[in-house]
Amino acid sequence: GFIEAGNTELNLVFTRIITNVGQAYSNMNGFFTAPVRGVYYFRFTARRVLGSRFMGIRLCKNWEVMFVQEHHNDGLRDYLSSGASLKLEVGDMVNMRLPAGYRIYNDLDNHNTFTGLLRFTL
């Protein structure tokens, strides 16, 4: 169903884990915590639903934000996808947030995804 942020930002927690080598991602709080210093690649996808004109999602590193937004007038289903390579120190945290007033849609088909992987250590 709908995942809605309401009047404040919502920290997204992805509870269906496909692969989590090293257990760096917590499906309890939605944070990926860097186990080693290195360059990591993060990719995410979100699904907008019928009737929603705006869709946006935030990739956050230690509360710093990369915001991706899409505006569409046809009212159909759309996907928003992006990614970033980030240099992380041990203990740095990365998570996804849904801005206030925004909503996405999810069901058993897992339309919303969050992927992180270590590209190389430093």
N, C-alpha and C positions, 0 to 999 in steps of 0.2 A: 504494500500500500504506500501511501504518502509518508514521506519523512519531511517534516516541516520545522523550520527554525523558530517561528513565532517572533517575539519582539527582541530577542537577543540571538547572537550567533550560537550555532549548535555544533559541538564537537562530534564528528561522525565516527562511529565505531563499527568497523566491519567485522561481523561475528563469524562469517563463514571463511575459514582459513583453508586455502588449498595447499600452500607450501609455506613453511615458516622455519627454515633451517636456522638454528641458533636461538630461536625464540625471541628475536629482537622486536617483533610486533606483539603488542598486547591486545587481545580481543576483549579485554575488560575495560580499558580506557581509550583505545584507539590510537595510541602513540607507538611509533617506531623509535627505538632508542639505539643509537649507533654503538655497536660493541667494539669497534676499532676505528682508528683515524683513517679516513680515506675519502674517495669520491664515490658517491652513490647516485644511482639513477632512480627517479620516482616517476611513475606514470599513473594517471587516474582517468576514469571515465564516469560520467554521471548521465542520468536519463531524465529528460524533461517530459512532462505528461500533457495530455490534452487539456487545453484551457489555460496553461501557463504561458505567459508571454516572455518572461525573463527566466534565465537560468544562470546561476553562478555558483562557483565553488572555489575554495581557497586551499592552497597548499601552504602549510606553515612550517617554518624551521625556527625553533626556539621563539615562537610568537611573531617572527617576521613573516610577511605574507606575499605570496604570488597569487593574484586574483585573476581568474578567467571567467568572462561573462559572455553570454549569447542572448541576443534579442531576436525574436521570431514572431511574425504576425499571422502565420497560417494556422496556429493552434494545434498542429500535429505533434506526433512524438519525434523527438530529436535526441541526439547524443552530443555531449560536449566532452572532448578528450584533449589532454595535453600532458606534458611532462617536463622534467627539469633534472639536470645534473647538479648535485650540491656537494660541496666540500664539507664534511662533518668531522668534528672532534669526538672522542669517546664521550658518551653521555648526551650528545646533542639529540634533540627530539624533533621528529617530523610527524605531522598529523594533517588531517583534512577537516575543514570547517565549512559549514553551510551558513552563509550570511543571513542576518535577520531579515525576515519577510520572504525568504526564498524556500522553495520546496523541490524535492526530487521524488522519483518513484522507484520502488524496488519490489521485487517478488522473488519467487523461488528460482527464476532464471538469472539472478545476480546481474542486473543491469548496471549497477554501480560497483566499480572496482578500484582498488588501490594496490599498486605494486611497487616494491622497492628492492633494489639489488645493489650489492657492492661491485663497483666496476674495477677498482684497484685500491690497494692500501697505500698510505703515505708514510 
